[in-house]
Amino acid sequence: MRLDEELGPVMARASGLLLSGRVVDAVLPLLTATALHVVPAAVGSGITLLGADGSVTTTAGTDPLVERADALQYELDEGPCLDAWHQRRYIVADDLTAEERWPRWAPLAAELGLRSVASAGLVAGEASVGAIKLYSTEPAAFDEADRSALVLFAAQAALLVNGARTSERAGHLREDVQAALRERDTVTRATGLIMGREKVPEDRAFSYLMSRAQSEGTPLHEAAARLLRSASTGT
């Protein structure tokens, strides 16, 4: 089966999830599982992303070995996955027992039984959002065809992650706008209440509401809401 045929069902499933915020949880594991199927030499795959709390984390790891090898990278702040992310490129190591680029991480990864690793950065436009990696217990396990496959998986994962984050930001923006509209409506209704009760024009009613908010030490919309509640209860 060709690579595009392997990725087709994964991307078809993703298309219905982009606006739901479930991409990372539901689709990325399909990508890493498919990557293992496409590259038989790999014993594990995973995706490194920046977590909501700002920490680097592994998402969609296919094996505990991936989690352990990645955790060492994050702890030591060195390794192929981090370099692929920050340098926005493909990185391969053919023999971790002789690797000099990551002098602390490579020996520990070799102790886990790993011999080679390939990683590609997740780049969507100007955004570098993480990296995807493949681990193998055999030296020089990844060839040029594997490189092409992993780069393609990285491109798809980058689009999904960036799309999910864009959707999330848009959702937060909509919530902020809706909250601002609710606050404005509260102030407008409170101003109208003062106009009707005190028989004053809008500018004087609004000035009164502003003075009330300042004396109470509360935001304008909260002072308006308190006034409306007081009016509704007759207190």
Rosetta blueprint (number, residue, H / E / L):
1 M L
2 R L
3 L H
4 D H
5 E H
6 E H
7 L H
8 G H
9 P H
10 V H
11 M H
12 A H
13 R H
14 A H
15 S H
16 G L
17 L L
18 L L
19 L L
20 S L
21 G L
22 R L
23 V H
24 V H
25 D H
26 A H
27 V L
28 L H
29 P H
30 L H
31 L H
32 T H
33 A H
34 T H
35 A H
36 L H
37 H H
38 V H
39 V L
40 P L
41 A L
42 A L
43 V L
44 G E
45 S E
46 G E
47 I E
48 T E
49 L E
50 L E
51 G L
52 A L
53 D L
54 G L
55 S L
56 V E
57 T E
58 T E
59 T E
60 A L
61 G L
62 T L
63 D L
64 P H
65 L H
66 V H
67 E H
68 R H
69 A H
70 D H
71 A H
72 L H
73 Q H
74 Y H
75 E H
76 L H
77 D L
78 E L
79 G L
80 P H
81 C H
82 L H
83 D H
84 A H
85 W H
86 H H
87 Q H
88 R L
89 R L
90 Y E
91 I E
92 V E
93 A E
94 D L
95 D L
96 L H
97 T H
98 A H
99 E L
100 E L
101 R L
102 W L
103 P L
104 R L
105 W H
106 A H
107 P H
108 L H
109 A H
110 A H
111 E H
112 L L
113 G L
114 L L
115 R L
116 S E
117 V E
118 A E
119 S E
120 A E
121 G E
122 L E
123 V E
124 A E
125 G L
126 E L
127 A E
128 S E
129 V E
130 G E
131 A E
132 I E
133 K E
134 L E
135 Y E
136 S E
137 T L
138 E L
139 P L
140 A L
141 A L
142 F L
143 D L
144 E H
145 A H
146 D H
147 R H
148 S H
149 A H
150 L H
151 V H
152 L H
153 F H
154 A H
155 A H
156 Q H
157 A H
158 A H
159 L H
160 L H
161 V H
162 N H
163 G H
164 A H
165 R H
166 T H
167 S H
168 E H
169 R H
170 A H
171 G H
172 H H
173 L H
174 R H
175 E H
176 D H
177 V H
178 Q H
179 A H
180 A H
181 L H
182 R H
183 E H
184 R H
185 D H
186 T H
187 V H
188 T H
189 R H
190 A H
191 T H
192 G H
193 L H
194 I H
195 M H
196 G H
197 R H
198 E H
199 K L
200 V L
201 P L
202 E H
203 D H
204 R H
205 A H
206 F H
207 S H
208 Y H
209 L H
210 M H
211 S H
212 R H
213 A H
214 Q H
215 S H
216 E H
217 G L
218 T L
219 P L
220 L H
221 H H
222 E H
223 A H
224 A H
225 A H
226 R H
227 L H
228 L H
229 R H
230 S H
231 A H
232 S H
233 T H
234 G L
235 T L
